[in-house]
Amino acid sequence: YSYFGIFIASVLYGSVYSDRQNLYLINSFAKIDSKMRIRLEQIIMSYTTGHTIAAT
């Protein structure tokens, strides 16, 4: 019976641990995505501003 309890505990602990890892991975991707989006908006703004100034 003790082996069965250890097996159940390891399965439950493993699933909780993997969920935490997945959450950390998703959060890190979200942070990278927001930084890239801000940088991309800056590049687009400078590009369009440069073209409108040059066109006038």
N, C-alpha and C positions, 0 to 999 in steps of 0.2 A: 504493500500500500504506500510505503514511503516513496518508492520510485515514481508512482503515479502522481503523487503530490508535487514532487520535484519537477516532473515533466510539465504539469499544469502551470506551476509557478514560472518556469522558464519560458513557456509559450506566452503567458500573459505579460511578463516583464519584457520579453523581446518585442512584442507588438507595441507596447507603450514606448519603448526606446526608439523603435523605428519610426513611430509617429512623430516623436520629438525631432528626430533627424530630418524627416521630410518637411516638417514645419520650418525648421531652421533653413533648409535648402530653399524653400519657397520664399521665405522672408529675404534671404540674400539676393535671390533673383529679382524680387520686387524693388529692393534698394538700387540694384544695378540698373534696372529698367527706368526708374524715376530719374536717376542721374543722367542716363543716356538721353532721355526724352528732353530734359532741361537743356542739355548741351546741343541737341539737335535743333531745338527751338531757337537757341541763340544763333546758331549757324544760319538757319533759315532767315531770321530777322536781319542779320547783317548782310546776307546775300541780297534779299529783296530791297533793303534800304540802299545798298550800294547801286543797284540797278535803277531804282527810281531817281536817285540823285544824278546818276550819269545820264539818264534819259532826258532830264529836264534842262 
